[in-house]
Amino acid sequence: MGSSRTLAADAFIDMIMPFGQFLIGTLVLVTLVVSIRRLLARGPSRMGGAMLLSGGAVIGLALVGYLVQLL
């Protein structure tokens, strides 16, 4: 009985996982659009620093994702 209950739980998690990924992707997209809008409103003088900061954040997130996958 314990084995089938575990399989059912694993199947349920596998079914809801794509929704979680979709939700995270949507939130990232909304955040990106809002931040680009605010950046454009501030003008070109702030864009250099903002691009360095966002590039560093992207590289950091990619590195963390890669390291988590290795586990």
PyMOL Python script that loads the backbone (N, CA, C, O; Angstrom):
from pymol import cmd

cmd.read_pdbstr("""\
ATOM      1  N   MET A   1       0.812  -1.194   0.000  1.00  0.00           N
ATOM      2  CA  MET A   1       0.000   0.000   0.000  1.00  0.00           C
ATOM      3  C   MET A   1       0.857   1.260   0.000  1.00  0.00           C
ATOM      4  O   MET A   1       0.509   2.234  -0.668  1.00  0.00           O
ATOM      5  N   GLY A   2       1.949   1.264   0.721  1.00  0.00           N
ATOM      6  CA  GLY A   2       2.784   2.452   0.797  1.00  0.00           C
ATOM      7  C   GLY A   2       3.402   2.804  -0.540  1.00  0.00           C
ATOM      8  O   GLY A   2       3.568   3.979  -0.867  1.00  0.00           O
ATOM      9  N   SER A   3       3.744   1.782  -1.314  1.00  0.00           N
ATOM     10  CA  SER A   3       4.380   2.013  -2.608  1.00  0.00           C
ATOM     11  C   SER A   3       3.431   2.681  -3.593  1.00  0.00           C
ATOM     12  O   SER A   3       3.831   3.601  -4.307  1.00  0.00           O
ATOM     13  N   SER A   4       2.179   2.232  -3.640  1.00  0.00           N
ATOM     14  CA  SER A   4       1.226   2.835  -4.580  1.00  0.00           C
ATOM     15  C   SER A   4       0.862   4.247  -4.160  1.00  0.00           C
ATOM     16  O   SER A   4       0.599   5.098  -5.009  1.00  0.00           O
ATOM     17  N   ARG A   5       0.843   4.507  -2.853  1.00  0.00           N
ATOM     18  CA  ARG A   5       0.563   5.862  -2.374  1.00  0.00           C
ATOM     19  C   ARG A   5       1.689   6.811  -2.784  1.00  0.00           C
ATOM     20  O   ARG A   5       1.440   7.957  -3.160  1.00  0.00           O
ATOM     21  N   THR A   6       2.925   6.326  -2.709  1.00  0.00           N
ATOM     22  CA  THR A   6       4.069   7.124  -3.131  1.00  0.00           C
ATOM     23  C   THR A   6       4.013   7.386  -4.630  1.00  0.00           C
ATOM     24  O   THR A   6       4.290   8.500  -5.074  1.00  0.00           O
ATOM     25  N   LEU A   7       3.658   6.376  -5.413  1.00  0.00           N
ATOM     26  CA  LEU A   7       3.542   6.554  -6.858  1.00  0.00           C
ATOM     27  C   LEU A   7       2.453   7.557  -7.202  1.00  0.00           C
ATOM     28  O   LEU A   7       2.620   8.360  -8.120  1.00  0.00           O
ATOM     29  N   ALA A   8       1.341   7.523  -6.476  1.00  0.00           N
ATOM     30  CA  ALA A   8       0.255   8.473  -6.720  1.00  0.00           C
ATOM     31  C   ALA A   8       0.706   9.891  -6.397  1.00  0.00           C
ATOM     32  O   ALA A   8       0.372  10.828  -7.123  1.00  0.00           O
ATOM     33  N   ALA A   9       1.456  10.056  -5.323  1.00  0.00           N
ATOM     34  CA  ALA A   9       1.955  11.382  -4.960  1.00  0.00           C
ATOM     35  C   ALA A   9       2.939  11.886  -6.012  1.00  0.00           C
ATOM     36  O   ALA A   9       2.908  13.061  -6.379  1.00  0.00           O
ATOM     37  N   ASP A  10       3.807  11.006  -6.497  1.00  0.00           N
ATOM     38  CA  ASP A  10       4.756  11.396  -7.540  1.00  0.00           C
ATOM     39  C   ASP A  10       4.033  11.783  -8.825  1.00  0.00           C
ATOM     40  O   ASP A  10       4.423  12.744  -9.489  1.00  0.00           O
ATOM     41  N   ALA A  11       2.995  11.051  -9.177  1.00  0.00           N
ATOM     42  CA  ALA A  11       2.234  11.368 -10.386  1.00  0.00           C
ATOM     43  C   ALA A  11       1.537  12.712 -10.244  1.00  0.00           C
ATOM     44  O   ALA A  11       1.474  13.483 -11.202  1.00  0.00           O
ATOM     45  N   PHE A  12       1.015  12.997  -9.064  1.00  0.00           N
ATOM     46  CA  PHE A  12       0.343  14.280  -8.830  1.00  0.00           C
ATOM     47  C   PHE A  12       1.327  15.438  -8.946  1.00  0.00           C
ATOM     48  O   PHE A  12       1.018  16.458  -9.563  1.00  0.00           O
ATOM     49  N   ILE A  13       2.507  15.284  -8.358  1.00  0.00           N
ATOM     50  CA  ILE A  13       3.532  16.329  -8.446  1.00  0.00           C
ATOM     51  C   ILE A  13       3.952  16.531  -9.899  1.00  0.00           C
ATOM     52  O   ILE A  13       4.145  17.667 -10.333  1.00  0.00           O
ATOM     53  N   ASP A  14       4.095  15.445 -10.654  1.00  0.00           N
ATOM     54  CA  ASP A  14       4.465  15.551 -12.066  1.00  0.00           C
ATOM     55  C   ASP A  14       3.390  16.265 -12.878  1.00  0.00           C
ATOM     56  O   ASP A  14       3.702  16.946 -13.855  1.00  0.00           O
ATOM     57  N   MET A  15       2.128  16.118 -12.482  1.00  0.00           N
ATOM     58  CA  MET A  15       1.047  16.784 -13.213  1.00  0.00           C
ATOM     59  C   MET A  15       0.998  18.279 -12.929  1.00  0.00           C
ATOM     60  O   MET A  15       0.701  19.062 -13.832  1.00  0.00           O
ATOM     61  N   ILE A  16       1.285  18.697 -11.688  1.00  0.00           N
ATOM     62  CA  ILE A  16       1.185  20.125 -11.372  1.00  0.00           C
ATOM     63  C   ILE A  16       2.488  20.879 -11.613  1.00  0.00           C
ATOM     64  O   ILE A  16       2.499  22.109 -11.560  1.00  0.00           O
ATOM     65  N   MET A  17       3.573  20.181 -11.873  1.00  0.00           N
ATOM     66  CA  MET A  17       4.858  20.835 -12.086  1.00  0.00           C
ATOM     67  C   MET A  17       4.851  21.782 -13.283  1.00  0.00           C
ATOM     68  O   MET A  17       5.373  22.888 -13.149  1.00  0.00           O
ATOM     69  N   PRO A  18       4.294  21.426 -14.446  1.00  0.00           N
ATOM     70  CA  PRO A  18       4.277  22.380 -15.561  1.00  0.00           C
ATOM     71  C   PRO A  18       3.520  23.665 -15.222  1.00  0.00           C
ATOM     72  O   PRO A  18       3.890  24.735 -15.705  1.00  0.00           O
ATOM     73  N   PHE A  19       2.468  23.584 -14.404  1.00  0.00           N
ATOM     74  CA  PHE A  19       1.746  24.793 -14.010  1.00  0.00           C
ATOM     75  C   PHE A  19       2.635  25.693 -13.166  1.00  0.00           C
ATOM     76  O   PHE A  19       2.604  26.914 -13.315  1.00  0.00           O
ATOM     77  N   GLY A  20       3.422  25.101 -12.284  1.00  0.00           N
ATOM     78  CA  GLY A  20       4.339  25.884 -11.456  1.00  0.00           C
ATOM     79  C   GLY A  20       5.391  26.574 -12.306  1.00  0.00           C
ATOM     80  O   GLY A  20       5.734  27.730 -12.058  1.00  0.00           O
ATOM     81  N   GLN A  21       5.900  25.875 -13.303  1.00  0.00           N
ATOM     82  CA  GLN A  21       6.884  26.482 -14.194  1.00  0.00           C
ATOM     83  C   GLN A  21       6.254  27.605 -15.009  1.00  0.00           C
ATOM     84  O   GLN A  21       6.888  28.633 -15.243  1.00  0.00           O
ATOM     85  N   PHE A  22       5.016  27.416 -15.440  1.00  0.00           N
ATOM     86  CA  PHE A  22       4.308  28.456 -16.180  1.00  0.00           C
ATOM     87  C   PHE A  22       4.091  29.683 -15.300  1.00  0.00           C
ATOM     88  O   PHE A  22       4.251  30.813 -15.762  1.00  0.00           O
ATOM     89  N   LEU A  23       3.732  29.472 -14.048  1.00  0.00           N
ATOM     90  CA  LEU A  23       3.499  30.576 -13.124  1.00  0.00           C
ATOM     91  C   LEU A  23       4.785  31.353 -12.869  1.00  0.00           C
ATOM     92  O   LEU A  23       4.772  32.584 -12.869  1.00  0.00           O
ATOM     93  N   ILE A  24       5.876  30.663 -12.656  1.00  0.00           N
ATOM     94  CA  ILE A  24       7.162  31.323 -12.435  1.00  0.00           C
ATOM     95  C   ILE A  24       7.573  32.105 -13.676  1.00  0.00           C
ATOM     96  O   ILE A  24       8.025  33.244 -13.566  1.00  0.00           O
ATOM     97  N   GLY A  25       7.421  31.510 -14.852  1.00  0.00           N
ATOM     98  CA  GLY A  25       7.754  32.203 -16.094  1.00  0.00           C
ATOM     99  C   GLY A  25       6.918  33.449 -16.301  1.00  0.00           C
ATOM    100  O   GLY A  25       7.433  34.470 -16.756  1.00  0.00           O
ATOM    101  N   THR A  26       5.634  33.383 -15.975  1.00  0.00           N
ATOM    102  CA  THR A  26       4.753  34.543 -16.108  1.00  0.00           C
ATOM    103  C   THR A  26       5.177  35.660 -15.165  1.00  0.00           C
ATOM    104  O   THR A  26       5.213  36.825 -15.560  1.00  0.00           O
ATOM    105  N   LEU A  27       5.497  35.314 -13.925  1.00  0.00           N
ATOM    106  CA  LEU A  27       5.929  36.332 -12.968  1.00  0.00           C
ATOM    107  C   LEU A  27       7.252  36.973 -13.383  1.00  0.00           C
ATOM    108  O   LEU A  27       7.435  38.180 -13.224  1.00  0.00           O
ATOM    109  N   VAL A  28       8.162  36.178 -13.909  1.00  0.00           N
ATOM    110  CA  VAL A  28       9.434  36.730 -14.390  1.00  0.00           C
ATOM    111  C   VAL A  28       9.191  37.676 -15.564  1.00  0.00           C
ATOM    112  O   VAL A  28       9.810  38.738 -15.639  1.00  0.00           O
ATOM    113  N   LEU A  29       8.298  37.303 -16.479  1.00  0.00           N
ATOM    114  CA  LEU A  29       7.991  38.148 -17.626  1.00  0.00           C
ATOM    115  C   LEU A  29       7.359  39.467 -17.195  1.00  0.00           C
ATOM    116  O   LEU A  29       7.716  40.520 -17.723  1.00  0.00           O
ATOM    117  N   VAL A  30       6.431  39.428 -16.251  1.00  0.00           N
ATOM    118  CA  VAL A  30       5.796  40.656 -15.754  1.00  0.00           C
ATOM    119  C   VAL A  30       6.834  41.556 -15.090  1.00  0.00           C
ATOM    120  O   VAL A  30       6.837  42.767 -15.310  1.00  0.00           O
ATOM    121  N   THR A  31       7.708  40.974 -14.285  1.00  0.00           N
ATOM    122  CA  THR A  31       8.756  41.750 -13.633  1.00  0.00           C
ATOM    123  C   THR A  31       9.690  42.378 -14.655  1.00  0.00           C
ATOM    124  O   THR A  31      10.095  43.530 -14.498  1.00  0.00           O
ATOM    125  N   LEU A  32      10.030  41.645 -15.687  1.00  0.00           N
ATOM    126  CA  LEU A  32      10.899  42.161 -16.737  1.00  0.00           C
ATOM    127  C   LEU A  32      10.264  43.341 -17.462  1.00  0.00           C
ATOM    128  O   LEU A  32      10.930  44.346 -17.709  1.00  0.00           O
ATOM    129  N   VAL A  33       8.989  43.228 -17.802  1.00  0.00           N
ATOM    130  CA  VAL A  33       8.301  44.310 -18.511  1.00  0.00           C
ATOM    131  C   VAL A  33       8.228  45.560 -17.641  1.00  0.00           C
ATOM    132  O   VAL A  33       8.475  46.664 -18.125  1.00  0.00           O
ATOM    133  N   VAL A  34       7.892  45.399 -16.364  1.00  0.00           N
ATOM    134  CA  VAL A  34       7.795  46.550 -15.460  1.00  0.00           C
ATOM    135  C   VAL A  34       9.157  47.206 -15.279  1.00  0.00           C
ATOM    136  O   VAL A  34       9.257  48.433 -15.284  1.00  0.00           O
ATOM    137  N   SER A  35      10.202  46.407 -15.120  1.00  0.00           N
ATOM    138  CA  SER A  35      11.529  46.987 -14.912  1.00  0.00           C
ATOM    139  C   SER A  35      12.045  47.690 -16.163  1.00  0.00           C
ATOM    140  O   SER A  35      12.702  48.726 -16.056  1.00  0.00           O
ATOM    141  N   ILE A  36      11.763  47.148 -17.344  1.00  0.00           N
ATOM    142  CA  ILE A  36      12.187  47.814 -18.582  1.00  0.00           C
ATOM    143  C   ILE A  36      11.447  49.131 -18.746  1.00  0.00           C
ATOM    144  O   ILE A  36      12.034  50.126 -19.170  1.00  0.00           O
ATOM    145  N   ARG A  37      10.175  49.143 -18.417  1.00  0.00           N
ATOM    146  CA  ARG A  37       9.388  50.379 -18.517  1.00  0.00           C
ATOM    147  C   ARG A  37       9.954  51.455 -17.588  1.00  0.00           C
ATOM    148  O   ARG A  37      10.092  52.612 -17.983  1.00  0.00           O
ATOM    149  N   ARG A  38      10.278  51.070 -16.357  1.00  0.00           N
ATOM    150  CA  ARG A  38      10.844  52.036 -15.411  1.00  0.00           C
ATOM    151  C   ARG A  38      12.230  52.492 -15.860  1.00  0.00           C
ATOM    152  O   ARG A  38      12.581  53.660 -15.694  1.00  0.00           O
ATOM    153  N   LEU A  39      13.010  51.589 -16.420  1.00  0.00           N
ATOM    154  CA  LEU A  39      14.348  51.939 -16.884  1.00  0.00           C
ATOM    155  C   LEU A  39      14.284  52.931 -18.032  1.00  0.00           C
ATOM    156  O   LEU A  39      15.055  53.890 -18.069  1.00  0.00           O
ATOM    157  N   LEU A  40      13.369  52.710 -18.970  1.00  0.00           N
ATOM    158  CA  LEU A  40      13.225  53.637 -20.088  1.00  0.00           C
ATOM    159  C   LEU A  40      12.724  54.996 -19.627  1.00  0.00           C
ATOM    160  O   LEU A  40      13.067  56.014 -20.229  1.00  0.00           O
ATOM    161  N   ALA A  41      11.925  55.033 -18.576  1.00  0.00           N
ATOM    162  CA  ALA A  41      11.435  56.303 -18.051  1.00  0.00           C
ATOM    163  C   ALA A  41      12.559  57.101 -17.398  1.00  0.00           C
ATOM    164  O   ALA A  41      12.497  58.331 -17.376  1.00  0.00           O
ATOM    165  N   ARG A  42      13.564  56.451 -16.878  1.00  0.00           N
ATOM    166  CA  ARG A  42      14.672  57.150 -16.221  1.00  0.00           C
ATOM    167  C   ARG A  42      15.676  57.723 -17.218  1.00  0.00           C
ATOM    168  O   ARG A  42      16.418  58.647 -16.881  1.00  0.00           O
ATOM    169  N   GLY A  43      15.710  57.204 -18.406  1.00  0.00           N
ATOM    170  CA  GLY A  43      16.592  57.762 -19.418  1.00  0.00           C
ATOM    171  C   GLY A  43      17.871  56.970 -19.608  1.00  0.00           C
ATOM    172  O   GLY A  43      18.155  56.022 -18.876  1.00  0.00           O
ATOM    173  N   PRO A  44      18.643  57.387 -20.617  1.00  0.00           N
ATOM    174  CA  PRO A  44      19.847  56.629 -20.985  1.00  0.00           C
ATOM    175  C   PRO A  44      20.981  56.715 -19.966  1.00  0.00           C
ATOM    176  O   PRO A  44      21.871  55.866 -19.981  1.00  0.00           O
ATOM    177  N   SER A  45      20.977  57.708 -19.085  1.00  0.00           N
ATOM    178  CA  SER A  45      22.086  57.850 -18.144  1.00  0.00           C
ATOM    179  C   SER A  45      22.153  56.691 -17.152  1.00  0.00           C
ATOM    180  O   SER A  45      23.229  56.373 -16.646  1.00  0.00           O
ATOM    181  N   ARG A  46      21.028  56.065 -16.874  1.00  0.00           N
ATOM    182  CA  ARG A  46      21.001  54.966 -15.916  1.00  0.00           C
ATOM    183  C   ARG A  46      21.085  53.602 -16.587  1.00  0.00           C
ATOM    184  O   ARG A  46      21.187  52.588 -15.896  1.00  0.00           O
ATOM    185  N   MET A  47      21.048  53.552 -17.891  1.00  0.00           N
ATOM    186  CA  MET A  47      20.960  52.267 -18.580  1.00  0.00           C
ATOM    187  C   MET A  47      22.235  51.440 -18.477  1.00  0.00           C
ATOM    188  O   MET A  47      22.163  50.214 -18.403  1.00  0.00           O
ATOM    189  N   GLY A  48      23.389  52.076 -18.472  1.00  0.00           N
ATOM    190  CA  GLY A  48      24.646  51.320 -18.401  1.00  0.00           C
ATOM    191  C   GLY A  48      24.750  50.504 -17.125  1.00  0.00           C
ATOM    192  O   GLY A  48      25.024  49.305 -17.165  1.00  0.00           O
ATOM    193  N   GLY A  49      24.531  51.157 -16.000  1.00  0.00           N
ATOM    194  CA  GLY A  49      24.579  50.456 -14.714  1.00  0.00           C
ATOM    195  C   GLY A  49      23.492  49.409 -14.590  1.00  0.00           C
ATOM    196  O   GLY A  49      23.709  48.329 -14.041  1.00  0.00           O
ATOM    197  N   ALA A  50      22.319  49.739 -15.107  1.00  0.00           N
ATOM    198  CA  ALA A  50      21.210  48.787 -15.031  1.00  0.00           C
ATOM    199  C   ALA A  50      21.492  47.551 -15.881  1.00  0.00           C
ATOM    200  O   ALA A  50      21.152  46.436 -15.486  1.00  0.00           O
ATOM    201  N   MET A  51      22.104  47.742 -17.033  1.00  0.00           N
ATOM    202  CA  MET A  51      22.421  46.593 -17.883  1.00  0.00           C
ATOM    203  C   MET A  51      23.475  45.702 -17.227  1.00  0.00           C
ATOM    204  O   MET A  51      23.395  44.476 -17.309  1.00  0.00           O
ATOM    205  N   LEU A  52      24.461  46.320 -16.576  1.00  0.00           N
ATOM    206  CA  LEU A  52      25.461  45.522 -15.860  1.00  0.00           C
ATOM    207  C   LEU A  52      24.822  44.751 -14.708  1.00  0.00           C
ATOM    208  O   LEU A  52      25.135  43.582 -14.483  1.00  0.00           O
ATOM    209  N   LEU A  53      23.930  45.413 -13.986  1.00  0.00           N
ATOM    210  CA  LEU A  53      23.262  44.760 -12.865  1.00  0.00           C
ATOM    211  C   LEU A  53      22.380  43.615 -13.340  1.00  0.00           C
ATOM    212  O   LEU A  53      22.414  42.526 -12.766  1.00  0.00           O
ATOM    213  N   SER A  54      21.585  43.853 -14.389  1.00  0.00           N
ATOM    214  CA  SER A  54      20.715  42.775 -14.870  1.00  0.00           C
ATOM    215  C   SER A  54      21.512  41.650 -15.509  1.00  0.00           C
ATOM    216  O   SER A  54      21.138  40.485 -15.375  1.00  0.00           O
ATOM    217  N   GLY A  55      22.592  41.966 -16.195  1.00  0.00           N
ATOM    218  CA  GLY A  55      23.436  40.916 -16.761  1.00  0.00           C
ATOM    219  C   GLY A  55      24.054  40.050 -15.676  1.00  0.00           C
ATOM    220  O   GLY A  55      24.123  38.828 -15.807  1.00  0.00           O
ATOM    221  N   GLY A  56      24.505  40.692 -14.600  1.00  0.00           N
ATOM    222  CA  GLY A  56      25.045  39.940 -13.469  1.00  0.00           C
ATOM    223  C   GLY A  56      23.996  39.057 -12.815  1.00  0.00           C
ATOM    224  O   GLY A  56      24.284  37.934 -12.401  1.00  0.00           O
ATOM    225  N   ALA A  57      22.763  39.578 -12.725  1.00  0.00           N
ATOM    226  CA  ALA A  57      21.674  38.790 -12.135  1.00  0.00           C
ATOM    227  C   ALA A  57      21.352  37.574 -12.999  1.00  0.00           C
ATOM    228  O   ALA A  57      21.117  36.486 -12.474  1.00  0.00           O
ATOM    229  N   VAL A  58      21.340  37.749 -14.312  1.00  0.00           N
ATOM    230  CA  VAL A  58      21.044  36.635 -15.220  1.00  0.00           C
ATOM    231  C   VAL A  58      22.127  35.565 -15.120  1.00  0.00           C
ATOM    232  O   VAL A  58      21.824  34.374 -15.057  1.00  0.00           O
ATOM    233  N   ILE A  59      23.374  35.988 -15.106  1.00  0.00           N
ATOM    234  CA  ILE A  59      24.476  35.031 -14.995  1.00  0.00           C
ATOM    235  C   ILE A  59      24.425  34.310 -13.650  1.00  0.00           C
ATOM    236  O   ILE A  59      24.658  33.103 -13.577  1.00  0.00           O
ATOM    237  N   GLY A  60      24.119  35.053 -12.587  1.00  0.00           N
ATOM    238  CA  GLY A  60      24.009  34.439 -11.264  1.00  0.00           C
ATOM    239  C   GLY A  60      22.893  33.412 -11.198  1.00  0.00           C
ATOM    240  O   GLY A  60      23.081  32.327 -10.649  1.00  0.00           O
ATOM    241  N   LEU A  61      21.728  33.743 -11.754  1.00  0.00           N
ATOM    242  CA  LEU A  61      20.607  32.805 -11.759  1.00  0.00           C
ATOM    243  C   LEU A  61      20.917  31.564 -12.595  1.00  0.00           C
ATOM    244  O   LEU A  61      20.559  30.449 -12.215  1.00  0.00           O
ATOM    245  N   ALA A  62      21.578  31.760 -13.726  1.00  0.00           N
ATOM    246  CA  ALA A  62      21.944  30.614 -14.560  1.00  0.00           C
ATOM    247  C   ALA A  62      22.927  29.708 -13.827  1.00  0.00           C
ATOM    248  O   ALA A  62      22.830  28.483 -13.910  1.00  0.00           O
ATOM    249  N   LEU A  63      23.861  30.303 -13.117  1.00  0.00           N
ATOM    250  CA  LEU A  63      24.840  29.523 -12.365  1.00  0.00           C
ATOM    251  C   LEU A  63      24.171  28.745 -11.232  1.00  0.00           C
ATOM    252  O   LEU A  63      24.478  27.572 -11.017  1.00  0.00           O
ATOM    253  N   VAL A  64      23.264  29.390 -10.516  1.00  0.00           N
ATOM    254  CA  VAL A  64      22.548  28.704  -9.438  1.00  0.00           C
ATOM    255  C   VAL A  64      21.706  27.563 -10.008  1.00  0.00           C
ATOM    256  O   VAL A  64      21.677  26.474  -9.435  1.00  0.00           O
ATOM    257  N   GLY A  65      21.022  27.801 -11.125  1.00  0.00           N
ATOM    258  CA  GLY A  65      20.229  26.748 -11.757  1.00  0.00           C
ATOM    259  C   GLY A  65      21.081  25.566 -12.183  1.00  0.00           C
ATOM    260  O   GLY A  65      20.680  24.413 -12.021  1.00  0.00           O
ATOM    261  N   TYR A  66      22.252  25.851 -12.724  1.00  0.00           N
ATOM    262  CA  TYR A  66      23.158  24.782 -13.145  1.00  0.00           C
ATOM    263  C   TYR A  66      23.642  23.976 -11.942  1.00  0.00           C
ATOM    264  O   TYR A  66      23.685  22.747 -11.988  1.00  0.00           O
ATOM    265  N   LEU A  67      24.003  24.669 -10.873  1.00  0.00           N
ATOM    266  CA  LEU A  67      24.485  23.970  -9.683  1.00  0.00           C
ATOM    267  C   LEU A  67      23.384  23.137  -9.031  1.00  0.00           C
ATOM    268  O   LEU A  67      23.654  22.052  -8.514  1.00  0.00           O
ATOM    269  N   VAL A  68      22.160  23.627  -9.049  1.00  0.00           N
ATOM    270  CA  VAL A  68      21.046  22.861  -8.484  1.00  0.00           C
ATOM    271  C   VAL A  68      20.796  21.614  -9.317  1.00  0.00           C
ATOM    272  O   VAL A  68      20.468  20.560  -8.772  1.00  0.00           O
ATOM    273  N   GLN A  69      20.948  21.723 -10.640  1.00  0.00           N
ATOM    274  CA  GLN A  69      20.754  20.561 -11.509  1.00  0.00           C
ATOM    275  C   GLN A  69      21.795  19.482 -11.249  1.00  0.00           C
ATOM    276  O   GLN A  69      21.509  18.294 -11.396  1.00  0.00           O
ATOM    277  N   LEU A  70      22.985  19.881 -10.868  1.00  0.00           N
ATOM    278  CA  LEU A  70      24.040  18.906 -10.599  1.00  0.00           C
ATOM    279  C   LEU A  70      23.741  18.069  -9.363  1.00  0.00           C
ATOM    280  O   LEU A  70      24.218  16.941  -9.240  1.00  0.00           O
ATOM    281  N   LEU A  71      22.953  18.620  -8.453  1.00  0.00           N
ATOM    282  CA  LEU A  71      22.617  17.865  -7.234  1.00  0.00           C
ATOM    283  C   LEU A  71      21.643  16.826  -7.590  1.00  0.00           C
ATOM    284  O   LEU A  71      21.211  16.063  -6.726  1.00  0.00           O
TER     285      LEU A  71
END
""", "prot")
cmd.dss("prot")
cmd.show_as("cartoon", "prot")
cmd.util.cbc("prot")
cmd.orient("prot")
